[in-house]
């Protein structure tokens, strides 16, 4: 008799996003991000509040017309940094922010796109367990990091209205035949409908678990896991080139380090038949 494996998947459809809870801090920085040359508002991106030691104390996603609101934990001197995907970060000078005060500031940025020099993709690239350690990989990773940070921030700061469909399937051992499926729809506000297990747990126990009743669970990393040091220190990163759908574009692939003896994940992309070391 062929034993079935039950694979539980969750499909979430984002319908609408809404407002974040407001911290009780009384010091606010409100403003707008604009192009320094034209004065035209800059589109959605992160605005980060830095203290005098250049440590991040708050961040917010600006609106489509560049407006933002940041809540500071106390009065003092702060700096604003604009982070947009595809563009270099831009920082303001130090700004005085007295306690229990709202400061209005126009952050003027230079639209200076990130440029990447010629990239040679080789089959014998060395394993880089931290994407910041290789020059070309670091440039691509910084842009990926911005997108992941925005996803992780949105999931922890905002209530979002979701409609999700959860289903449980019985699959044949070769995963080609569905013998049973049960599902249901849930709608309503949630902080984050899908979340990975903690990065440290996945690094320690692996991404596939077989339970006592025969069910097998497959875990995937979310944005928070992909940014975690536990993930970065156990995976190699490679710059890869898109050779089929959109030639000329670059991406970032990852795979577990060679000495990993437990189930793991990799993203080698369908762009290449065999990315480096995959």
DRENSE-123569 format. One record per residue: residue in one letter; x, y, z of N, C-alpha, C, O in turn. Coordinates in steps of 0.05 Angstrom, whole numbers. Example, Ala and Ser with C-alpha at 12.3 -4.5 7.8 and 13.67 -1.06 7.14 Angstrom:
% DRENSE-123569
   res      nc1      nc2      nc3     cac1     cac2     cac3      cc1      cc2      cc3      oc1      oc2      oc3
     A      264     -114      156      246      -90      156      264      -66      156      285      -66      169
     S      257      -45      142      273      -21      143      258        1      157      268       23      161
END
This chain:
% DRENSE-123569
   res      nc1      nc2      nc3     cac1     cac2     cac3      cc1      cc2      cc3      oc1      oc2      oc3
     X       17      -24        0        0        0        0       18       25        0       37       27       15
     X       12       44      -17       28       68      -19       20       87        3       -3       94        7
     X       40       96       18       35      115       40       33      143       29       49      151       13
     X       13      158       38        9      185       30       23      204       49       25      199       73
     X       34      225       38       45      247       54       26      271       53       18      279       31
     X       20      282       76        2      305       76       19      330       76       35      335       93
     X       14      346       57       28      371       53       10      394       58      -10      398       44
     X       16      410       79       -2      432       87       10      458       76       33      465       82
     X       -5      472       60        4      496       47      -15      519       54      -39      514       59
     X       -4      543       55      -21      566       60      -18      586       38        5      595       33
     X      -40      594       26      -39      614        5      -53      639       15      -77      638       23
     X      -39      661       16      -50      685       26      -52      706        4      -33      710      -11
     X      -76      718        2      -80      738      -19      -83      765       -4     -101      769       12
     X      -66      784      -11      -67      810        2      -88      827      -12      -87      831      -36
     X     -108      836        3     -129      852       -8     -125      882       -3     -128      897      -22
     X     -118      890       22     -114      918       27      -97      921       52      -98      904       70
     X      -82      943       53      -65      948       76      -76      972       91      -87      990       80
     X      -71      970      119      -80      994      133      -62     1002      156      -39      993      157
     X      -72     1020      174      -56     1037      190      -41     1023      213      -51     1004      224
     X      -18     1034      219       -2     1023      241      -10     1036      267      -19     1058      268
     X       -7     1021      289      -12     1033      315        8     1055      321       31     1053      313
     X        1     1075      335       18     1099      340       31     1096      367       18     1093      388
     X       58     1096      368       72     1095      394       65     1120      410       56     1140      400
     X       70     1118      436       63     1140      454       85     1160      457       84     1177      475
     X      105     1159      439      126     1179      440      116     1206      431      100     1208      412
     X      125     1227      444      114     1254      438      131     1270      418      122     1291      409
     X      155     1260      412      172     1274      393      168     1263      365      172     1240      360
     X      160     1281      347      154     1272      319      171     1287      299      177     1311      303
     X      178     1273      278      189     1286      254      170     1280      231      167     1257      223
     X      158     1301      220      141     1298      197      154     1312      173      169     1331      177
     X      149     1302      150      160     1315      127      154     1302      101      135     1286       98
     X      170     1308       81      166     1298       54      194     1294       41      212     1311       44
     X      196     1273       26      221     1268       11      217     1279      -18      198     1271      -31
     X      235     1296      -26      232     1309      -53      259     1307      -67      280     1304      -55
     X      258     1309      -93      282     1310     -109      296     1337     -105      283     1358     -107
     X      322     1337     -100      336     1361      -93      337     1381     -117      340     1405     -113
     X      335     1371     -141      337     1388     -165      310     1399     -173      307     1423     -177
     X      290     1381     -176      264     1389     -186      244     1397     -164      225     1411     -170
     X      249     1387     -140      229     1391     -118      205     1373     -120      187     1376     -104
     X      205     1354     -139      183     1336     -143      184     1315     -121      205     1304     -115
     X      161     1308     -108      161     1287      -88      172     1261      -98      167     1253     -121
     X      187     1247      -81      199     1222      -87      180     1200      -78      167     1202      -57
     X      178     1178      -94      159     1157      -88      165     1141      -63      184     1148      -48
     X      150     1120      -58      152     1104      -34      180     1094      -29      193     1084      -47
     X      188     1096       -4      214     1085        5      216     1087       35      198     1099       48
     X      237     1077       46      241     1080       75      253     1107       82      270     1117       68
     X      244     1118      104      257     1141      117      265     1131      145      248     1122      160
     X      291     1133      151      302     1122      176      311     1144      194      323     1164      184
     X      305     1142      220      314     1162      239      338     1151      254      337     1130      266
     X      361     1166      252      386     1158      265      393     1177      287      388     1201      286
     X      404     1166      309      413     1183      331      441     1193      325      452     1188      304
     X      453     1207      345      479     1219      340      501     1199      335      521     1204      322
     X      497     1174      346      517     1153      341      511     1137      316      523     1117      311
     X      492     1147      300      485     1135      274      471     1108      278      471     1091      260
     X      458     1104      301      442     1080      307      413     1086      299      402     1107      305
     X      401     1066      286      373     1069      278      355     1068      302      357     1050      319
     X      337     1088      304      318     1088      327      289     1086      317      271     1080      333
     X      284     1091      292      257     1089      281      259     1089      250      278     1099      239
     X      238     1078      238      236     1079      209      207     1079      201      190     1069      215
     X      202     1089      177      174     1089      166      175     1088      136      195     1097      124
     X      155     1077      124      152     1077       95      138     1103       87      117     1109       97
     X      150     1118       70      138     1142       60      115     1135       41      114     1113       30
     X       96     1153       38       73     1149       20       82     1153       -9      105     1160      -14
     X       63     1149      -27       70     1153      -55       78     1181      -62       91     1185      -82
     X       69     1201      -46       78     1228      -51      101     1236      -32      106     1260      -29
     X      114     1217      -21      139     1222       -5      135     1231       23      155     1237       37
     X      111     1231       34      106     1241       61      112     1219       81      108     1195       76
     X      121     1227      105      129     1208      126      125     1220      154      124     1245      157
     X      122     1203      174      121     1211      202      138     1191      218      135     1167      215
     X      156     1202      234      174     1185      250      170     1193      280      168     1217      286
     X      171     1173      297      168     1177      326      195     1172      340      205     1150      339
     X      205     1193      352      231     1190      366      227     1183      395      207     1192      407
     X      244     1167      407      241     1158      435      246     1180      455      236     1178      478
     X      261     1201      447      266     1223      466      276     1247      449      281     1244      425
     X      278     1270      462      289     1293      449      318     1290      444      331     1274      458
     X      329     1305      425      358     1303      420      364     1311      391      348     1323      377
     X      388     1303      382      397     1308      355      394     1283      339      402     1261      347
     X      381     1286      316      376     1263      299      383     1269      269      384     1292      261
     X      386     1248      254      392     1250      226      371     1233      211      363     1212      221
     X      363     1242      187      345     1227      170      360     1214      147      378     1225      136
     X      352     1189      141      364     1175      118      342     1165      100      323     1152      109
     X      345     1170       75      326     1160       55      337     1135       42      360     1134       33
     X      321     1113       42      329     1088       29      308     1080        8      285     1075       15
     X      316     1080      -17      298     1072      -38      312     1050      -55      336     1051      -60
     X      296     1030      -63      307     1008      -79      317     1019     -105      303     1033     -120
     X      342     1012     -111      354     1021     -136      369     1047     -135      381     1056     -155
     X      369     1060     -112      382     1086     -109      400     1086      -84      394     1072      -64
     X      421     1102      -85      439     1105      -62      424     1119      -39      407     1136      -44
     X      431     1111      -15      419     1124        9      429     1153       11      451     1159        2
     X      412     1170       22      418     1198       25      412     1206       54      390     1199       64
     X      430     1220       67      426     1228       95      425     1258       98      439     1273       84
     X      409     1267      117      407     1296      123      429     1303      144      441     1285      156
     X      433     1329      148      450     1337      171      435     1331      197      411     1325      197
     X      449     1334      220      437     1330      246      415     1351      250      419     1375      245
     X      392     1342      260      369     1360      265      363     1360      295      361     1339      307
     X      359     1384      307      351     1385      335      321     1378      337      305     1389      323
     X      315     1360      356      287     1353      361      282     1355      391      287     1336      405
     X      271     1378      400      265     1381      428      244     1361      437      228     1352      421
     X      244     1355      463      224     1337      475      196     1349      471      192     1373      472
     X      176     1332      467      148     1339      464      144     1360      442      128     1378      444
     X      158     1356      420      157     1375      397      154     1360      371      163     1337      368
     X      140     1372      352      139     1362      325      155     1379      306      151     1404      305
     X      174     1367      292      191     1382      273      183     1374      245      180     1350      239
     X      179     1394      228      172     1389      200      197     1394      183      210     1414      185
     X      204     1374      167      229     1376      152      225     1365      123      212     1344      120
     X      236     1379      104      236     1369       76      262     1356       70      283     1370       70
     X      262     1330       65      287     1315       60      292     1316       30      278     1303       14
     X      312     1331       22      319     1334       -6      340     1313      -13      362     1312       -1
     X      334     1296      -33      352     1274      -40      360     1277      -69      347     1290      -86
     X      383     1265      -75      393     1264     -103      386     1237     -114      394     1216     -103
     X      372     1236     -136      365     1211     -149      389     1199     -163      392     1201     -188
     X      406     1186     -148      431     1175     -158      428     1144     -158      431     1132     -138
     X      423     1133     -182      418     1104     -183      443     1087     -176      465     1096     -180
     X      438     1064     -164      459     1045     -158      470     1033     -184      454     1023     -200
     X      496     1035     -189      508     1024     -213      525     1000     -205      540     1001     -185
     X      523      979     -221      539      955     -216      557      951     -240      549      950     -263
     X      583      948     -234      602      943     -256      599      916     -269      580      901     -262
     X      616      910     -288      614      884     -302      616      862     -282      634      861     -265
     X      598      842     -284      598      819     -266      604      794     -282      591      788     -302
     X      624      780     -273      631      754     -286      620      732     -269      629      728     -246
     X      601      717     -279      589      695     -265      605      669     -272      605      661     -295
     X      617      657     -252      634      633     -257      623      609     -242      609      612     -221
     X      629      586     -252      620      562     -239      635      555     -214      625      538     -198
     X      658      567     -209      674      560     -186      675      582     -165      695      585     -151
     X      654      599     -165      654      621     -145      656      610     -117      645      589     -110
     X      671      624     -100      675      615      -73      649      620      -57      634      639      -63
     X      645      604      -37      622      607      -20      624      632       -3      644      636       11
     X      604      650       -5      604      674       12      581      671       31      558      674       24
     X      587      665       57      566      660       76      553      686       86      533      685      100
     X      564      709       79      551      734       84      552      751       59      574      756       49
     X      529      758       48      529      772       22      543      798       22      549      809        0
     X      550      809       45      564      835       46      594      832       41      608      852       39
     X      604      807       40      633      803       39      644      803       10      669      806        7
     X      628      801      -10      638      802      -38      627      827      -51      604      835      -47
     X      644      841      -66      637      867      -76      611      867      -93      592      882      -86
     X      610      851     -114      586      851     -131      562      841     -116      540      852     -118
     X      566      820     -100      544      808      -85      533      829      -65      509      830      -60
     X      551      844      -53      543      864      -33      525      885      -45      506      894      -32
     X      530      894      -70      514      914      -83      486      903      -88      466      916      -82
     X      484      879      -98      458      866     -103      443      861      -77      419      866      -75
     X      458      851      -57      446      845      -31      434      870      -18      413      868       -6
     X      447      893      -21      437      917       -8      410      924      -19      392      933       -4
     X      405      920      -45      379      926      -56      359      905      -48      336      912      -42
     X      367      880      -47      349      858      -37      342      864       -8      319      860        0
     X      362      872        8      357      877       36      336      899       40      320      897       59
     X      336      919       24      317      941       26      288      930       22      270      936       37
     X      285      913        2      259      901       -3      250      883       20      227      883       28
     X      269      866       30      262      848       52      256      864       77      237      857       92
     X      271      885       82      266      901      106      238      914      105      224      916      125
     X      230      923       81      204      935       78      182      914       83      162      920       96
     X      186      890       74      167      869       78      165      862      108      143      859      119
     X      188      858      121      189      851      149      177      874      166      162      868      185
     X      183      899      159      172      922      174      142      923      172      128      927      192
     X      132      919      148      103      921      143       89      899      159       67      904      170
     X      101      876      161       88      854      175       87      858      205       70      846      218
     X      105      874      216      106      877      245       93      903      254       87      906      277
     X       89      922      236       80      948      244       51      954      236       38      971      248
     X       40      940      217       14      947      207       -6      923      209        1      900      206
     X      -31      930      214      -53      911      212      -62      912      182      -67      933      171
     X      -64      889      171      -71      887      142      -96      869      140      -99      849      154
     X     -114      876      122     -137      860      116     -130      838       96     -122      844       74
     X     -132      813      104     -125      791       87     -150      773       82     -168      772       98
     X     -149      759       60     -167      737       55     -149      714       48     -136      714       28
     X     -149      693       65     -131      671       61     -146      645       56     -168      641       68
     X     -135      628       40     -146      601       36     -126      581       46     -104      579       35
     X     -133      566       66     -116      545       77     -127      518       69     -151      513       70
     X     -109      501       60     -118      474       52      -98      453       60      -74      458       63
     X     -109      429       64      -93      405       71      -97      384       49     -120      378       42
     X      -75      374       39      -77      354       18      -63      328       26      -43      328       41
     X      -73      307       15      -60      281       16      -48      276      -12      -63      276      -31
     X      -22      273      -13       -8      268      -38        4      241      -38       11      230      -18
     X        6      229      -62       19      204      -65       49      207      -59       59      230      -58
     X       63      185      -55       91      187      -47      108      201      -68      129      212      -61
     X      100      200      -93      115      213     -114      105      242     -119      115      256     -136
     X       86      251     -102       75      278     -102       60      285     -128       55      309     -133
     X       53      265     -144       39      271     -169        9      268     -168       -5      278     -186
     X       -2      255     -147      -30      250     -146      -42      261     -120      -32      255      -98
     X      -63      277     -122      -77      288      -99     -101      270      -94     -119      268     -110
     X     -101      256      -71     -123      238      -64     -144      251      -47     -166      241      -46
     X     -137      273      -34     -157      287      -17     -148      316      -13     -124      322      -11
     X     -167      334      -12     -161      362       -5     -184      374       11     -208      371        3
     X     -178      386       33     -197      400       49     -187      429       54     -163      433       60
     X     -204      449       50     -195      476       54     -217      494       64     -241      487       64
     X     -209      518       74     -228      537       83     -216      565       80     -192      569       79
     X     -234      585       78     -226      613       74     -230      628      100     -250      625      113
     X     -210      644      107     -211      662      130     -206      690      121     -186      695      106
     X     -222      709      129     -219      737      122     -218      754      147     -232      748      166
     X     -203      776      146     -202      794      169     -174      806      173     -156      800      158
     X     -172      825      192     -146      838      197     -126      820      211     -134      803      227
     X     -101      822      204      -80      807      216      -54      822      215      -50      839      197
     X      -36      817      233      -10      830      232        6      817      210       19      831      194
     X        6      791      208       21      776      188        9      748      185       12      732      204
     X       -4      742      163      -17      716      161        2      693      157       -4      670      165
     X       25      699      146       45      677      142       71      686      156       81      708      152
     X       82      668      173      107      674      186      123      648      189      111      627      195
     X      148      650      184      165      627      186      170      620      216      164      636      234
     X      180      596      220      191      590      247      215      608      251      227      619      232
     X      224      612      277      247      629      282      272      619      266      276      595      263
     X      288      638      257      311      631      241      330      612      255      341      593      243
     X      334      616      281      353      599      296      342      570      297      358      551      295
     X      316      567      300      304      540      300      307      526      274      314      502      273
     X      302      541      252      305      529      225      334      521      220      340      500      208
     X      353      538      228      381      532      225      389      507      240      407      492      232
     X      377      503      263      384      481      281      370      455      273      382      434      274
     X      344      457      265      328      433      262      322      427      232      313      405      226
     X      326      445      214      321      441      186      294      450      177      278      460      193
     X      288      448      151      265      459      139      243      438      132      223      445      121
     X      248      413      138      228      392      134      226      376      159      246      368      171
     X      201      371      168      196      356      193      175      335      187      154      341      176
     X      180      310      196      161      289      194      149      284      221      163      279      241
     X      122      284      223      108      282      248      100      253      254      102      236      237
     X       92      248      279       85      221      287       62      209      271       61      184      267
     X       43      225      261       21      215      246       27      211      216        9      204      201
     X       52      215      209       60      211      181       60      236      164       70      235      142
     X       49      258      174       49      283      159       77      295      157       93      292      176
     X       82      307      135      108      320      131      103      350      127       87      358      111
     X      118      366      143      115      396      141      140      407      127      163      399      133
     X      136      425      108      157      438       94      156      467      101      136      481       98
     X      178      478      111      180      505      120      196      522      101      216      513       89
     X      187      547       97      201      566       80      209      590       96      195      597      115
     X      231      603       89      239      628      103      223      652       95      217      655       71
     X      214      668      114      201      693      107      223      715      107      246      710      111
     X      214      740      104      233      762      101      250      765      126      274      771      124
     X      238      761      149      253      764      174      275      743      177      297      749      186
     X      269      719      169      289      697      170      312      703      150      335      700      157
     X      305      712      126      326      718      106      345      740      115      368      741      105
     X      336      757      133      353      779      143      369      771      168      386      786      177
     X      362      748      179      374      740      205      402      728      202      408      715      182
     X      419      734      221      447      724      220      448      694      220      466      682      208
     X      428      680      233      428      651      233      425      640      205      435      619      199
     X      410      654      188      407      646      160      432      654      144      442      638      128
     X      440      679      148      463      689      132      488      673      136      504      670      118
     X      492      663      161      517      649      167      517      620      158      537      606      160
     X      494      609      149      492      581      141      485      578      112      479      556      103
     X      487      600       96      480      598       68      501      614       51      511      635       60
     X      507      603       28      524      617        9      507      634      -10      484      628      -15
     X      519      656      -19      505      675      -37      521      679      -62      545      680      -62
     X      507      680      -85      519      684     -111      503      703     -128      478      703     -127
     X      517      720     -142      503      737     -162      499      719     -187      517      706     -196
     X      474      719     -198      468      704     -221      456      722     -243      445      743     -237
     X      459      714     -267      450      730     -290      426      717     -303      425      693     -306
     X      406      733     -309      382      724     -322      388      720     -352      395      739     -366
     X      387      694     -361      395      689     -389      371      682     -407      374      680     -431
     X      346      680     -395      324      672     -412      302      693     -412      299      706     -433
     X      286      697     -390      263      715     -392      270      744     -398      259      756     -416
     X      290      754     -383      298      782     -386      328      784     -386      339      791     -365
     X      341      778     -408      370      778     -409      382      805     -399      371      826     -406
     X      403      803     -385      417      827     -375      411      833     -346      426      848     -333
     X      389      823     -335      383      828     -307      398      808     -289      405      786     -297
     X      403      818     -265      418      802     -245      400      795     -222      380      808     -216
     X      407      773     -209      393      765     -185      412      754     -164      436      753     -169
     X      402      746     -142      418      735     -120      408      708     -113      385      705     -104
     X      425      688     -115      418      660     -108      431      653      -81      451      665      -74
     X      418      635      -67      431      625      -42      427      595      -40      409      584      -52
     X      445      582      -25      444      554      -21      458      548        6      474      564       15
     X      452      525       19      464      520       45      494      514       41      503      504       20
     X      510      520       62      538      513       61      541      483       59      524      468       66
     X      564      475       49      568      447       42      567      427       65      562      404       61
     X      573      437       89      575      419      112      548      416      127      547      405      149
     X      526      427      116      500      424      128      490      396      125      488      386      102
     X      484      382      147      475      354      146      446      351      151      437      328      155
     X      430      373      150      401      371      154      387      383      131      399      396      114
     X      361      379      129      345      390      107      347      421      107      347      434      128
     X      349      432       83      353      461       81      339      471       56      326      455       42
     X      342      496       50      330      509       26      351      522       10      373      529       20
     X      345      526      -16      363      541      -33      346      555      -54      324      546      -60
     X      356      577      -64      343      592      -85      363      596     -107      379      614     -107
     X      362      577     -126      382      578     -148      370      591     -173      385      597     -192
     X      344      596     -173      330      611     -194      328      594     -220      346      578     -226
     X      306      598     -234      303      584     -260      317      598     -282      316      590     -305
     X      331      620     -276      344      635     -297      367      620     -310      372      622     -334
     X      381      604     -293      404      590     -303      400      560     -300      386      551     -281
     X      410      545     -318      407      516     -315      422      505     -291      413      486     -278
     X      445      517     -286      460      508     -263      476      531     -251      499      535     -259
     X      464      546     -232      479      568     -220      503      558     -205      505      534     -199
     X      522      575     -198      547      567     -185      541      549     -161      527      557     -142
     X      553      526     -160      553      507     -138      526      496     -131      523      482     -111
     X      505      501     -148      478      490     -142      475      463     -155      454      450     -152
END
